[in-house]
C-alpha cells in the first residue's frame, strides 16, 4: 500500500483501471496451469534462497 495518500491518488489518476473494482471483477483472465518444468524451477529457486540464509 501507499503510506502517503497523495501517491495513491496520483497512481489512481495515472492508471484508474488498476484501482477500479468493477473493471477488475469483470476482467476474465485466462489461467494457464503451471507445467512441471516451471514448478521444478520454482522449487530450485526456493531451495537456493533457503541455502543463502
Secondary structure, DSSP 8 states (H G I E B T S, - for coil): --SSHHHHHHHHHH-GGGG-HHHHHH---------HHHHHHHHHHHHHHHHH-
